[in-house]
């Protein structure tokens, strides 16, 4: 795969804005484990190897188990994730694949049972941000280190 343009070099203000979102996300208090599950799962859904490499390494450093990372691709069948995490992961899938059905009412209601409105807002921002990073990495053919 041939690397394409480097948006960070060509449009540094765009990256500065993205880093601003990252700064906001790190200040929300959203549990780090949940944030990393979002980043890994969205990157799986979108097929972003670059982001999967980064976020799985970060999850392992944060204490996440390899077993749970491997099970993320079939989270809905796995007993390794609790109801709160399953509600979150369903949100990730539906928001990442927004054109299919959007964030469905049943999923939103499950989220409301597990999270406050403020947390739901933070989760939506986390999901949206990783989806932008995935789209940048995929469209520019960013490649992770071997």
N, C-alpha and C positions, 0 to 999 in steps of 0.2 A: 504494500500500500504506500503510495507516494504522498508525502506530507504536502499540504497545500499552503495557503496563506497563514501568516502568524498575526492573528487579530490583536494580541497583546502588544506587538511591536507597531502595527499599523494604526491601531485605534486605542491608545493607552487609556483614554478617558472612559472607554467602554469597560475595560477591565477594572478601572478605578471604581466605577459604579458597581460592578459585580462584587468587588472586594468590600464595598460599603454594605452590600446585602449580607455578606459573610460576617462582617463585624456586628451588624444588627443581630443576626442569628446566634452568634456566640454570646450575646448579652441577654437573650430571652430567658435563660434558665431551663430551656427544654432539655430533658434528660439526654446526656451524651449518647447513651446506648440507643435510645429511640432515634436520635438524629442520625446516627450511623446506620441504623437499620433502614431508614428512609433513603439515605444516599446509596447504599448498596442495592436495595430493591429497585429503586428507580433506574439505576444504571443497568441492572439485569433486564428490566422491562424494555429499556431503550437500546440495549445491545452496545453499551459503551465500555469497551475493554479498558480504555485509558482511566476512566473514573472508577471502574471496578478495582483496578490495581491499587489506586490511591486509597480508596475507602475501605477495602478489606484489610490492607496493611494498618490503617488507622484503627479499625475495629479490633484487630488482634492486639495492638498496643494498648487499647482501652480495656482489655480483658475479655473481649468477646471470644467465644469458643469457635473453633473451626467447625465443629459439628453444626452449630446453629447457622453459621455462614453458609455451609453446604446445603442446609435444609431450607434456606430462604426461597429457593426457586420453586418450592412446593409448600410454602408456609401454611396454607389453609388445611393441609393434611397432617401437619406435624404437631406432636404434643410438646415440642420444645418451646413453643410460643404461647404466652398467656392471652387471655381475652383482650386485654389492653393492647398488646402488641399486634394481635390479629386485626383489631379495629383499625389501628394505625396502618398496617400493611395493606388492608383493603382500600383505605384512602389513597395510599401510594399508587396502587394499581389503577384505580379509577381516575385519579387526577392525571397520572402520567399518560393514560390512554383516553384523554378527555373527550375526543371526538366520538368514541364508541357509545357512551351513555352519560358522560359527566360524572359528577359525584352523586350517586344515587341516594334517594331518600332513606332506604334501609341502612346503607353504610353510614350516612350522616347521623342517623338515630343511634347506631351502635357507638359512634364516636362520641356523641353527646352523653352516653351512659358512662364513658370512660374518662373524658376530658372536659375541662372547663371551656367556655367559649374562647377565652384568651388563648388557651393551649391549642385549640382547634385552629385559630388564626395563625399561630406560630407554626403549627404543623403544615398548614397550607403554604405558608411562605417558604418553609424548608423544602417541601416537595417541589414547589415552583422553581426555586433557585437551582436545585440539582438538575431539574429538567433543562434549564437554560444551559448549565455547564455541559450536560450531555450533548445537547444540540451543537454547541460550539466545538466540542472535541470531535464528534462524529463528522460534522460537515467540513472540518479542516484537516481531518485525518491525523489527529494528534496520536502519537504512539508512546506507550509507556516504556520504561527501561526494561531490558531483558534481565 
